[in-house]
Amino acid sequence: MSFENLNLNPLILKAVAETGYTTATPIQEKAIPELIAGHDLMASAQTGTGKTAAFMLPALNRLVEPSRVSGKGPRILVLTPTRELAQQVSAAAAKYGKNLRNAKVVTILGGMPYPLQNKLLSQPVDILVATPGRLIDHLERGRIDFSRLEMLILDEADRMLDMGFIDDVEKIAFATPKTRQTVLFSATLEGGIAKLGAALMKEPRLIQIAAQTAKHENIEQRLHYVDDMHHKTRLLDHMLRDLDLKQAIVFTATKRDADMLADDLLSKGYDAAALHGDMSQRERTRTLTRLRQGGIKVLVATDVAARGIDVAGITHVINFDLPKFAEDYVHRIGRTGRAGATGIAISFASGRDAMHVKKIERFTGQQIATHVIEGLEPKFKNRPVVTHKKSYAGKGEFRNGAPPRKGTGDRFARDRGNR
């Protein structure tokens, strides 16, 4: 369906057209009319399906008409679980609302200086995008006026539930007018999310475009069993020299491991950087900007980057450590294969991870094909494998035909063992 058939204001349609989009995705086609009609909405859609525009376009449509309530507070409030996702939503709001007179966007995040945020909140704002923890701080200090609020949007509510933000979300919601329209997007609409919806919404419309377990048909998923940390780092070095690899995200279990592995890759000559929650907002923003501009080839990240990063150049996702939850596996691999492109998702697992691998496969409804690299075969053999010759990476097993410098991968292995 064309966006022109969705009853959006011409100024918004013009901005959408300038981005190159002409046809609405299924979630946009179903959600936008419901939201323009003023209904509360609970929606589930697979990552990468255009859900941000699905709620942001009708939110902006509200701003075309002036508010009936005087004041400086926001008319639209979007809550997100992570800083990166908040920045992505803010960027989308600015992009689609650039032709509107009253569409000022303010972003409130942890890691930003309070004086700057206080200044932003003292000025008129139309769309406020925030993470729950920092917003609660400002709310308790009386710095936010919700008297004009017309629409509350909870983006990736399931992630906020997992991260323990639901009490904050409910506290924020109860501080907003009861007349507000409430919108919830989540990977699942069951369990705690269903209870949250019942507490905050009035006769919500339900939309499920694709379950979170929907197949990533454009992403090739591979599993490599590893014997130890030295074996794992050798495999990673081999993968990162694949001639088809443009940019990659490598996921680790801890912040410390992300820093150590990024340093190790830098010492081997890769354009690598770490991204995790202990970094300041300025550092995280700078790193993501470099990634989008192509200055970083390998981003080593914790699950803070599993949602909210939309970079078309990501051709590979590598799970150096498997995610704790099977749901996070889906979001991690969804960082590649964006906007219809193809991608490769590679996961490393030890023999002790066999049951965890099965849980991921049950959740996704897909078996992950086991692969081995000739010359880097694991001692652990679990099931039939696909074998790749050393030319798989395009340059032989080692960089320039020589083994890794002594003390790089081995040092990381020793440090990891002392963690």
Secondary structure, 3 states (H helix, E strand, C coil): CEHHHCCCCHHHHHHHHHCCCCECCHHHHHHHHHHHCCCCEEEECCCCCCHHHHHHHHHHHHHCCCCCCCCCCCCEEEECCCHHHHHHHHHHHHHHCCCCCCCCEEEECCCCCHHHHHHHHCCCCCEEEECHHHHHHHHHCCCCCCCCCCEEEECCHHHHHHCCCHHHHHHHHHCCCCCCEEEEECCCCCCHHHHHHHHHCCCCEEEECCCCCCCCCCEEEEEEECCCHHHHHHHHHHHHCCCCCCEEEEECCCHHHHHHHHHHHHHCCCCEEEECCCCCHHHHHHHHHHHHCCCCCEEEECHHHCCCCCCCCEEEEEECCCCCCHHHHHHHHCCCCHHHCCEEEEEEECHHHHHHHHHHHHHHCCCCEEEEECCCCCCCCCCCEEEECHHHHCCCCCHHHCCCCCCCHHHHHHHHHCC
